[in-house]
């Protein structure tokens, strides 16, 4: 492929679908090496085609196993799949422990699957700081679907909504207080619920708990006939809708799907509902509005990071002096911060 003069050499390799080039690009953006911004500038015009699916939920719910099965499902359909697996940070090396990646090792020899593990590096919300850029690298590589599996931190794992077009929340019976897994934070981000390990005792209770929480503010779709065996509905009568997955007012209603990922049972139902959500997101006015908000959230986050980095570089001596004054109690931190912000504005 012919590229304009000045295109980053690693960007050329990514666009040529060279797996080593993709790996180098992911390392560049994850480590924030010199030149990574230029790399992302060259890749960005080639992004925007991949469907980004977030997989989140409580630790032990089976997110990695279900992700592995979804990769298998979409590969059978001929799709190129990228996976960004966010793992806990190693206390020794600072890198990812690679637990998620180990569970997906059967896909390693498939040239149309690229799996990248990232460490959280102290980031809250279930994603690492560089996850969005790594997703863009895989998008530019030519992935049809990019799965982002979060670290599994629990109820505050909301950052995935700023990165994913569709968010799958995985829960499982027997993880303790079922209502604890169904609190507002993680409930409100779900586009599809998967009750994994549904062959275990307590699965019905888990479904009922989810139904109870959703019924406080949402209706639940009666599943279409093709997925009734895999998904559960508490609707007493069919919900009026103009397209499967859409209510008449254009809003999305959240289905609950039962599955046993280790046996590949019910995974196709999860995949079908994710596809329904993808259609809703791309065809409805509510879905397009959500897309616009997602782009705004991403941009504001990147703008905030850029401003913080610029301020830290420009004000390093003043920051050191302010820290010393606050430590010696010669100044309060609020006044010191205000003075630093004003100094940055004048610079």
C-alpha positions as CSV (number, residue, x, y, z in Angstrom):
1,X,0.0,0.0,0.0
2,X,1.3,3.5,-0.9
3,X,1.2,6.0,2.0
4,X,1.8,9.8,2.0
5,X,5.3,11.0,2.9
6,X,5.7,11.4,6.7
7,X,3.3,8.7,7.8
8,X,4.6,7.1,11.0
9,X,6.5,3.8,10.2
10,X,4.6,1.8,12.8
11,X,1.3,3.2,11.5
12,X,2.2,1.8,8.1
13,X,2.7,-1.7,9.6
14,X,-0.6,-1.5,11.4
15,X,-2.4,-0.5,8.2
16,X,-0.7,-3.4,6.4
17,X,-2.0,-5.7,9.2
18,X,1.4,-6.8,10.3
19,X,0.8,-8.4,13.8
20,X,4.3,-7.3,15.0
21,X,3.5,-3.7,14.0
22,X,0.2,-3.9,15.8
23,X,2.0,-5.2,18.9
24,X,4.5,-2.3,18.7
25,X,1.8,0.2,18.3
26,X,-0.1,-1.1,21.3
27,X,3.2,-0.8,23.4
28,X,3.8,2.7,22.1
29,X,0.4,4.0,23.2
30,X,0.3,2.0,26.5
31,X,3.8,3.2,27.6
32,X,3.2,6.7,26.2
33,X,6.6,6.6,24.4
34,X,7.8,9.6,22.5
35,X,6.0,9.9,19.2
36,X,2.8,8.0,20.2
37,X,0.7,11.1,19.5
38,X,2.0,11.3,16.0
39,X,1.3,7.6,15.6
40,X,-2.3,8.0,16.7
41,X,-2.8,11.1,14.4
42,X,-1.8,8.9,11.4
43,X,-4.1,6.0,12.5
44,X,-7.2,8.0,13.4
45,X,-8.4,8.6,9.8
46,X,-8.5,4.8,9.4
47,X,-10.7,4.2,12.5
48,X,-14.4,4.3,13.1
49,X,-15.4,1.1,11.4
50,X,-15.1,-1.4,14.3
51,X,-18.0,-2.3,16.6
52,X,-16.7,-1.9,20.2
53,X,-18.3,-4.3,22.7
54,X,-17.5,-3.8,26.4
55,X,-17.6,-6.8,28.7
56,X,-17.8,-5.9,32.4
57,X,-19.1,-7.3,35.7
58,X,-18.0,-8.6,39.1
59,X,-14.8,-10.7,39.6
60,X,-15.5,-14.4,39.2
61,X,-18.6,-14.0,36.9
62,X,-16.8,-15.6,34.0
63,X,-16.1,-12.6,31.8
64,X,-13.0,-14.0,30.2
65,X,-14.6,-17.4,29.4
66,X,-17.6,-15.6,27.9
67,X,-15.4,-13.3,25.9
68,X,-13.5,-16.3,24.6
69,X,-16.8,-17.8,23.4
70,X,-17.9,-14.6,21.8
71,X,-14.6,-14.5,19.9
72,X,-15.3,-18.0,18.6
73,X,-18.9,-17.0,17.6
74,X,-17.8,-14.0,15.6
75,X,-14.9,-15.8,14.0
76,X,-17.3,-18.4,12.7
77,X,-19.1,-15.5,11.0
78,X,-15.9,-14.5,9.3
79,X,-15.2,-11.4,11.4
80,X,-11.8,-10.1,12.4
81,X,-11.8,-9.7,16.2
82,X,-9.6,-7.7,18.5
83,X,-9.6,-8.1,22.3
84,X,-8.4,-5.6,24.8
85,X,-8.2,-7.4,28.2
86,X,-7.5,-5.2,31.1
87,X,-5.9,-7.1,34.0
88,X,-4.9,-6.1,37.5
89,X,-1.5,-4.4,37.8
90,X,1.3,-6.7,39.0
91,X,2.7,-5.4,42.3
92,X,6.2,-6.5,41.1
93,X,6.6,-5.5,37.5
94,X,3.7,-3.0,37.1
95,X,2.4,-4.9,34.1
96,X,-0.6,-7.0,33.6
97,X,-0.9,-10.5,35.2
98,X,-2.3,-11.8,31.9
99,X,-5.0,-14.0,33.5
100,X,-7.5,-13.0,30.9
101,X,-5.1,-13.6,28.1
102,X,-4.3,-17.1,29.3
103,X,-8.0,-18.1,29.1
104,X,-8.0,-17.1,25.4
105,X,-4.8,-18.8,24.3
106,X,-6.6,-21.1,21.9
107,X,-7.0,-18.1,19.5
108,X,-3.3,-17.1,19.5
109,X,-2.5,-18.8,16.2
110,X,-5.5,-17.2,14.4
111,X,-4.1,-14.3,12.3
112,X,-7.6,-12.6,12.4
113,X,-7.6,-12.4,16.2
114,X,-5.4,-10.0,18.1
115,X,-5.4,-10.1,21.9
116,X,-3.7,-7.4,23.9
117,X,-3.5,-7.3,27.7
118,X,-3.2,-4.0,29.5
119,X,-2.5,-3.2,33.1
120,X,-4.8,-0.9,35.0
121,X,-1.8,1.0,36.4
122,X,-3.9,2.4,39.1
123,X,-6.7,3.6,36.9
124,X,-10.2,3.5,38.4
125,X,-13.4,2.5,36.6
126,X,-12.2,-0.8,35.1
127,X,-10.1,0.5,32.2
128,X,-6.5,1.6,31.9
129,X,-5.6,5.1,30.7
130,X,-4.5,3.8,27.3
131,X,-7.4,1.4,26.6
132,X,-9.2,3.9,24.2
133,X,-6.0,4.4,22.1
134,X,-5.3,0.6,21.9
135,X,-8.9,0.1,20.7
136,X,-8.2,2.6,18.0
137,X,-5.1,0.8,17.0
138,X,-7.1,-2.5,16.6
139,X,-9.8,-0.6,14.7
140,X,-7.2,0.7,12.3
141,X,-5.7,-2.8,12.0
142,X,-9.0,-3.8,10.5
143,X,-11.0,-5.4,13.3
144,X,-14.7,-5.8,12.7
145,X,-15.3,-6.2,16.4
146,X,-13.2,-5.0,19.3
147,X,-14.0,-6.6,22.7
148,X,-12.9,-4.6,25.7
149,X,-12.9,-6.7,28.8
150,X,-12.6,-4.7,32.0
151,X,-10.7,-5.7,35.1
152,X,-13.8,-6.5,37.1
153,X,-13.7,-3.9,39.9
154,X,-17.5,-4.1,40.7
155,X,-20.0,-1.3,41.0
156,X,-17.9,1.7,39.9
157,X,-16.9,0.2,36.6
158,X,-18.5,2.9,34.5
159,X,-15.6,4.1,32.2
160,X,-16.5,1.3,29.7
161,X,-19.6,3.3,28.6
162,X,-17.3,6.0,27.2
163,X,-15.4,3.5,25.1
164,X,-18.0,0.9,24.0
165,X,-20.9,1.0,21.5
166,X,-22.5,-1.9,23.4
167,X,-22.0,-2.9,27.0
168,X,-22.5,-6.5,28.2
169,X,-22.7,-6.9,32.0
170,X,-21.9,-10.4,33.2
171,X,-23.2,-11.6,36.5
172,X,-23.3,-15.1,38.1
173,X,-25.1,-16.8,41.0
174,X,-23.2,-17.7,44.2
175,X,-21.0,-14.6,44.4
176,X,-22.4,-13.5,47.8
177,X,-25.0,-10.8,48.2
178,X,-26.9,-10.8,44.9
179,X,-28.3,-7.3,45.4
180,X,-24.8,-6.0,45.8
181,X,-24.1,-6.9,42.2
182,X,-27.3,-5.1,41.1
183,X,-26.7,-1.7,42.5
184,X,-27.4,1.4,40.4
185,X,-23.9,2.0,39.1
186,X,-23.3,-1.2,37.2
187,X,-27.1,-1.6,36.5
188,X,-27.3,1.6,34.5
189,X,-24.5,0.8,32.1
190,X,-25.9,-2.5,30.9
191,X,-27.2,-2.8,27.3
192,X,-27.4,-6.6,27.7
193,X,-27.2,-8.7,30.9
194,X,-25.7,-12.2,30.8
195,X,-26.4,-14.4,33.8
196,X,-23.4,-16.8,33.3
197,X,-23.0,-20.2,35.1
198,X,-26.8,-20.4,34.8
199,X,-26.7,-24.2,35.6
200,X,-25.7,-23.4,39.2
201,X,-28.1,-23.2,42.1
202,X,-29.3,-19.7,42.6
203,X,-29.5,-18.7,38.9
204,X,-33.2,-18.1,39.1
205,X,-32.8,-15.9,42.2
206,X,-30.1,-13.9,40.4
207,X,-32.4,-13.3,37.4
208,X,-35.2,-12.3,39.8
209,X,-32.9,-9.8,41.5
210,X,-32.0,-8.3,38.1
211,X,-35.6,-8.1,37.1
212,X,-36.5,-6.4,40.4
213,X,-33.8,-3.7,39.9
214,X,-34.6,-3.1,36.2
215,X,-38.4,-3.0,37.0
216,X,-37.7,0.1,39.1
217,X,-36.9,2.1,36.0
218,X,-37.0,0.0,32.9
219,X,-39.1,-2.6,31.1
220,X,-37.6,-5.8,29.9
221,X,-38.1,-7.1,26.4
222,X,-39.9,-10.3,25.7
223,X,-37.2,-12.1,23.8
224,X,-37.8,-12.9,20.1
225,X,-38.6,-16.6,19.4
226,X,-35.1,-17.3,18.2
227,X,-33.6,-16.5,21.6
228,X,-36.3,-17.4,24.1
229,X,-34.3,-20.4,25.3
230,X,-31.4,-18.2,26.1
231,X,-32.9,-15.0,27.5
232,X,-35.4,-14.3,30.2
233,X,-38.3,-11.8,30.3
234,X,-40.5,-10.7,33.1
235,X,-42.9,-8.8,30.7
236,X,-46.5,-9.9,31.3
237,X,-47.4,-8.9,27.7
238,X,-45.3,-8.2,24.6
239,X,-43.8,-4.8,24.6
240,X,-44.9,-2.7,21.7
241,X,-41.9,-1.9,19.5
242,X,-41.3,-1.0,15.8
243,X,-38.0,-3.0,15.5
244,X,-36.8,-5.9,17.5
245,X,-34.9,-4.4,20.5
246,X,-36.7,-1.0,20.1
247,X,-39.7,0.3,22.0
248,X,-42.2,2.5,20.2
249,X,-40.6,5.6,21.8
250,X,-37.2,4.7,20.4
251,X,-35.6,3.7,23.7
252,X,-33.7,0.5,24.3
253,X,-34.9,-2.1,26.7
254,X,-32.4,-4.4,28.5
255,X,-32.7,-8.1,28.0
256,X,-31.4,-10.7,30.5
257,X,-29.7,-13.7,28.9
258,X,-28.9,-17.0,30.6
259,X,-25.7,-18.8,29.5
260,X,-23.1,-21.3,30.6
261,X,-20.0,-20.1,28.8
262,X,-17.8,-23.1,29.8
263,X,-20.2,-25.3,27.8
264,X,-20.9,-22.8,25.1
265,X,-24.6,-22.9,26.0
266,X,-26.6,-19.8,25.4
267,X,-23.7,-17.8,24.1
268,X,-25.4,-17.4,20.7
269,X,-28.4,-15.7,22.4
270,X,-26.0,-13.2,24.0
271,X,-24.5,-12.5,20.6
272,X,-27.9,-12.1,19.0
273,X,-29.0,-9.5,21.6
274,X,-25.7,-7.6,21.2
275,X,-26.4,-7.5,17.5
276,X,-29.9,-6.1,18.2
277,X,-28.4,-3.4,20.3
278,X,-25.9,-2.6,17.6
279,X,-28.7,-2.1,15.1
280,X,-30.6,0.1,17.6
281,X,-27.5,2.2,18.3
282,X,-26.9,2.9,14.6
283,X,-30.5,3.3,13.5
284,X,-32.4,5.1,16.2
285,X,-32.2,8.8,17.2
286,X,-31.7,7.8,20.8
287,X,-28.7,5.6,19.8
288,X,-27.2,8.4,17.7
289,X,-27.6,10.8,20.5
290,X,-25.8,8.4,22.8
291,X,-23.0,8.0,20.2
292,X,-22.5,11.8,20.2
293,X,-22.3,11.9,24.0
294,X,-19.8,9.1,24.0
295,X,-17.6,11.0,21.5
296,X,-17.9,14.2,23.7
297,X,-17.0,12.2,26.8
298,X,-13.9,10.8,25.2
299,X,-12.8,14.1,23.8
300,X,-13.3,15.9,27.2
301,X,-11.2,13.1,28.9
302,X,-8.4,13.5,26.4
303,X,-8.6,17.3,26.7
304,X,-8.4,17.0,30.5
305,X,-5.4,14.7,30.3
306,X,-3.6,17.0,27.8
307,X,-4.2,20.1,30.0
308,X,-3.0,18.3,33.1
309,X,0.2,17.1,31.4
310,X,0.8,20.6,30.0
311,X,0.3,22.2,33.4
312,X,2.6,19.7,35.1
313,X,5.4,20.3,32.6
314,X,5.0,24.1,32.7
315,X,4.6,24.5,36.4
316,X,7.0,21.8,37.8
317,X,9.1,24.2,39.9
318,X,6.1,26.1,41.2
319,X,4.3,22.9,42.0
320,X,7.4,21.7,44.0
321,X,7.4,25.0,45.9
322,X,3.7,24.8,46.6
323,X,3.9,21.3,47.9
324,X,6.7,22.4,50.3
325,X,4.6,25.3,51.5
326,X,1.5,23.1,52.1
327,X,3.7,20.5,53.8
328,X,5.1,23.2,56.1
329,X,1.6,24.6,56.6
330,X,2.6,27.9,55.2
331,X,-0.2,27.8,52.7
332,X,-3.5,25.8,52.3
333,X,-3.8,23.5,49.3
334,X,-6.8,25.3,47.9
335,X,-5.2,28.7,47.7
336,X,-2.0,27.1,46.3
337,X,-4.0,25.3,43.6
338,X,-5.8,28.5,42.6
339,X,-2.5,30.4,42.4
340,X,-1.0,27.6,40.2
341,X,-4.1,27.6,37.9
342,X,-3.8,31.4,37.5
343,X,-0.1,31.1,36.8
344,X,-0.9,28.5,34.1
345,X,-3.4,30.8,32.5
346,X,-0.9,33.6,32.3
347,X,1.8,31.4,30.8
